[in-house]
Amino acid sequence: MRRTDLDAISLPDAPGVYFFVDARNTVLYVGKATSIKSRVRSYFSNDLIQTRGPRIVDMVTRAHTVTFEETDSVLEALLLESVYIKKFQPYANTDGKDGKSFAYVVITKEPIPRILVVRGRELDTKIPKTMRSHCFGPFPHAGQLKEALRLIRKIFPFFDTKKPVTDDHPHQRGKILFNQQIGLYPALDDSADAARSRYQNSIKHIVMLFKGHKKKLVRTLERDMHNHAEREEFEEAARIKRQLFALKHIQDVSLIREDTCKNVGIRVEAYDIAHLSGAHMVGVMTVVEDGEVNTSEYRRFTIRSVQSSHDTAALKEVLERRLGHDEWRMPSLIVMDGCVAQKRIAERTLAQYGIRIPVVSVVKDERHRPKTLLGAREHISLREQDILLANAEAHRFALSFHRKKRSKLT
């Protein structure tokens, strides 16, 4: 598919989901956007291979057309994206991934259900199928998913405690009481049956949202509001009216900000490895965008392929796993902690994937302070502050992750 083919498609400047489809009407890729028009056009930029990666380039080449579905908000688009990824299993969304890094939303099968965000790798161990009433996902953007849940709970408060709500641990009980006071958790201290019934209804409404049935949810709430008004239960009718208004006027400014910033600005990714004589080896990725750290984009990697102290092999594994994620924005610059060997392994790994991204390596002195930067002068002179910030964050983040990993295993 070429940029000129878009002229025949009336893409809206509105939020929604879009589908790249081949000549056989097979969905190759599903995405969500604040502006469908702007996002789809971004796939036809000259630097696509550098900003998106080879799998997305291949998908655009194979595509015959683009279809779309408008939504009222970015939040709704985010939820629908997951519904359609699960339905169509598009190769450009899922190929080369085992689903373990994706995020899922689980609603527990308990008298007082909880709503939890769980990584695919932890899904079966943390919450077995027998403990789930619903499981939604995969969600490629975990940071945006958590922001979406923050917006949803303003309309339908829910519990997300680590342990069942009925657990009487003093720390959890204190957290529940505090969050109930500020409206994050539902109040269950009035008539027990009525409060629990109201909470179960809220869970049903959240399920409708995650299934992409917003219009059905609106109709359900309107019907319930009128029924309560007819029975002169005006306080309950007013509560539902407020929910309806909030649902129809979702202020997803934070989601819009994240979505519109997704493909602009300078992104620097830094990598580091931490271990103790080869034991408990871990790797990390940190991100600096336009001079500021973006902690929501940080990633941890438990090294699988290396059993001894072999930093370059561990870095290769981390980069290969990172490059398998086309849903993550590609960096403008990559920073390695080390010397020539680390820089070369990064360059070779990128070359294997057909990606051209400049690499800089930070050489440290005996006190682990930056001594020399290896790489093209033009990149170092323009981005030295970002390079050092990203590298320092990678070192700190790697040590922190390694300590946590080690403490769990000892």
N, C-alpha and C positions, 0 to 999 in steps of 0.2 A: 504494500500500500504506500502511496506517495502523498505528499502534502497537498498536491493539486486535487486529490480525490476528496479532500475534506470540503471543497467548495460545493459539492453536491449534497452535503449533509448539513441540515440546519441545527447546529449544536447550540444549546441554550447557555446563556451566561447566568447559570443558576446552579445551586447544589444538587447533587444526585450521584447515581452510579452509572458507569459506562462500561461497555463490553466491546472488546476487539474480537471480531468474528471472522472465520475463514470462509472460503467459497462453499464449503459444505454445511455452513451454518453452525459449525462447532465453535463454542466459546473458547477463545485462547487465553483471555485475560479479563479479570474484573477489577475495577478500581473505583474509588470514590473521590469526590472533589467538591470544593467550594464553588468553583465555576467549571462546569463540564467543558465548555468551549476552550477556556484557557489551558486546562489540564491536558486535554486530548491534543491540542496543538503543540504542547511542549514535547510530545513524543516524536516530533518531526524536526527537532533542532539539529544543527550540524554536530553538536558535541554529545549526541545521544549515547554513544558507546562509553564515554567517560562518565556521564552522569547516571546512567541506568544499568549498564552492563550488557554482555553479549546475549543473554537469554531474552531480554526485552527487545534488543535490536532484531533478533531472529523472529520474535513474535510480531513486531510491526511489519517486517518483510512478508510474513505469511498471511497477514490479515487482509481480508477482502473489503471489509467495511467496519464501521463503528455504530453501535446502537446505544441507547441510553434510557434511563428512567429518572425523571426529576423527583426531588423530594422537597419538603418544606424547610428542612434544616440540614446542617452538616451532621448533626447527631443521628438523624434518621438515615442519612447516607452511610455513615459508619456502620450502623447495625445491619443495613441491607447488604453492604459489601460482604459481610461475613456469611449471611444467608446464602448469597449466590456463589461464593467460593465453595461452600459446603455442597451446594446443589450441583454445580457444574464441574468442580474439580479441575479448573483450567490449568493446563500444563505450565504456563508462564507464572502462575501464582504458586504452584505446588511442586513442580518438577525439581528434583535434586534436593528436596527437603523431606525429613521424616516427620514433620509436624511437631517435634519436640520443643522447638523454640517458639512456636505460636502460643498466644494466650487464649485461654478459654474462660467462659463465665459459667460457674456451677451454682445451681440452686440445690441446697441440701434437702434430703428427705428426712425432715425432723418435725416435731410438733410446732416448733417455732423456726421456720426455715432461715438459713443464712445465704447470702449471695457473696461468692468468693471468686477472685481472679486467680487462676492456676495455670502455670506453664504446662505445655503438653508432656514434657519429660516427667512431671511430678503428678500427673493427673490420676493414674491408677494407684499410686502409692499413698497419696494424700487423701484422695476421696474416691474409693472404689465405686463401681457402678451401682452397687446395692445401696449406697448412701446418697445417690443423686436422684433428684426428681426431674431435673432438666440440666442439659449441658449445651451451651451455645459456643460456637466457634468453628473454625479458627479465626482469630483476630490477628492480622499481621502487625498492627501498630499498638503495642501494649500500653504505651504512654497515653495515646489518645483514648484507648478503651477506658483507662482509669479516670480520665477526665470526663468521659461520657457518663460513667457511673456516678461521678460527683454531681453532674447535672440531673441525672435521673432521680437521685435520692432527694434532691430538693423538692421534687414533685411527689415521689413515693418513697418515704423514708424506709430503710431496710437495715437489718443487722449484717455485719461482716466480721464478727468476732472470730478469733482463732479457734476457740472452743465453743461447744453448744451453748446457747443462750442460758439454758437452765443450770450451767455449771456455776457453782457458788464461790469460785475462787475470788478472794477479796479484791485483787487488782482488776480482774475482769468486771466484777460487780460495780466497782467505782467508775470504770470507763463507761459502762452501759448507762449508769445514772447520769453521768456528765453529758454524754452524747444525746440522751433523751431530753435533757434540759435545753440543749441548744438546737433540737429538732433534727439531728442527724439520724437518730434511732427512733422508731415508733414508740409511743407511750403505751404500756400494757398494764398500768397500775389502776385503771378505772375498772368497770365491770369486766371481769376476766374473759367471759365468753364473748361479749360484744367487741372487746379490744382485739382478741385473737382472730375473730371473724373478719374484722376490718383489715387486719394485717394480712390475712390469707387472700383477701380481695386485692390488696396492693401487690402481692406476689403474682397473682393472675394477670394484673395489668402490666407488670414488668415483663412477664412472659410474652404477652401480646406484642410489646415493643420489640423484644429481641427476635420475635418471629417475623417482624416486618409488617405487622397488622395494626398500624397506627390509626387508620380510618375506622377500623372495627372498634378499637379502644375508645376513640372519641364518641362513637355511637353508644357504646356501653355506658360510659360515664354520663352522657346526656340523659339516657334512660334512667339511670340510678338517681341522678339529681332530681328529675321530675317526680319519680316515685317517692322520694323522701319529702319533697315539697308537698305532694298530695296528702301525705300522712302527717303533715305539719311538723315534720322533723327538720326544722329550718336550719339548725346548727350544722347538721350533717349535710344538708343540701348545699349550704354555703361553703363547707369544706371541699366538696366535690367540684363546686363552681370554680374555686381557686385552682384546683388541680387542672381543670379543663383550660382555664386561661393560661396557666403556665405551660401546658402541653402545646397549646396553639401558638405560643409566643416564646419558644425556647431561645434563651439568650446564650447561644453557643459561641460567644466571642473567642474564648480560648481555643476551641477547636478550629475556628476559622483562622486564627493566628497561626496555629501549628500547620494547618493545611496550606495556607498561602505562602508560608516560609519554606515549604518542603523542597522547592527546587531553585531557591535563590540564595545568594551570598556565598561566602567562602567557608568551606567545611574542612577542618583539619582533624584527621584521626591519628591517634597515637597508640602504640602497642607496647606491652611489657610482659615479661614472664617472671614468676616468683616460685621458688621452691627451696627446700632445705636439703642440700646434698642430693638432689634429684627426687626427693620424696614430696608427695602431695603437690605435684606440679600444676600450676594454674596459669592462665593468661587473661589479659584484659584488653579492652578497647575503650579509649576515652575520646570525647569529641569536643572541639572548640569551633563554634560557628560565629563568624564576624567578631572575633575577639573575645567571646564570652563562652564559658563552659556550658555545655548542655547535658546535664547529668541524666536526663531522661533517656538519652541515647547511649549511655555507657552500657557495656556488655561484659559479662564474665564467661570464661571458658575453662572447663575442667579438662586438662590434657589427657587424651586417650591413647595416643599412638606412641608416646615416649615413656619409657620406664626408668630412664637414668637422666643424669644431668646433661642435657643436650638442648641448649636454648634455641639454636637455629632451627632444629627439627620441630620444636614446640611452636616457634613462631610461624613456621610454614603451615602447621595444622590449623592454627588460629586464623591465619589469613585465608586459607582455603574454606574454612567453615564460614567466615565472614562473607566471602565472595559468593557463597551459595545463597545469600539473602538479597535477591533483587528488590525486595520491598524496602530495604534500607537504602537511603540516598547515598550515592557514591561520593567519596571525598575528593576535594581539590588537591589535597596533599596528604601523604602518609609519613608519619614520624616513627622511627624505630629507636628503641633504647639499645645502644651498643656501638659497634664499630663497623668496619667494612663488611664483615661476614653477615651481620644482621641486615645491612642495607642490600647486599647482593641477593640474599634469600628472598627478600621482599620483592625485588625487581624481577627475579626469575619466576616467582609465583604469579605475579601480575601478568608477565609475558605469556605464561601457559594459558591464561584465561583470555588473552588477546586484549588486555586492558592497559592503557598508557596513562599512568598517574605518577607524577614525580615523587621520589622518595628521599627523605632526609634522615640521617642517623645522628643521634646525640651521643657523643663520646664523653664519658665521665672520668674524673680524676679519682685518686685513692679514697677521697671522702665522699664520693658519689655526687660531686658537683659538676655541672656542665663545663667541659673544657674546650671541645671543638665540635662544630657542626659540619657533617659531611653531606655534600649534595651540590646541586646547581646553585651558583651564586645568586641568580635572579630570584629564586624562590626563597633562599635564606634571608636575603636583604629585605624582601617585601614582608616576610612572615616570621621574622625571628622571634618576636614576642609571643605569637600564637604557638610557634613550635615549642618553645620552652615551657609555656603554660600547659600545653597538652601533654608534654613529656613528664612534667612534674606531677600532673594529675594521674597519669598512667602508673608511675612509680608508687604513688600513695595508694591508689585504688588496688593495685596488684598485691601490695603488702597487706592491706586490710582484708582482701579476699582470702589470701593465703593463711592468715592468722585464724580467720573464721573456719576455714576448711580443716586446718590442723586441729583446732580445739574440738571440732565435732567428731574427729576420728581418734582422739586420745582419751 
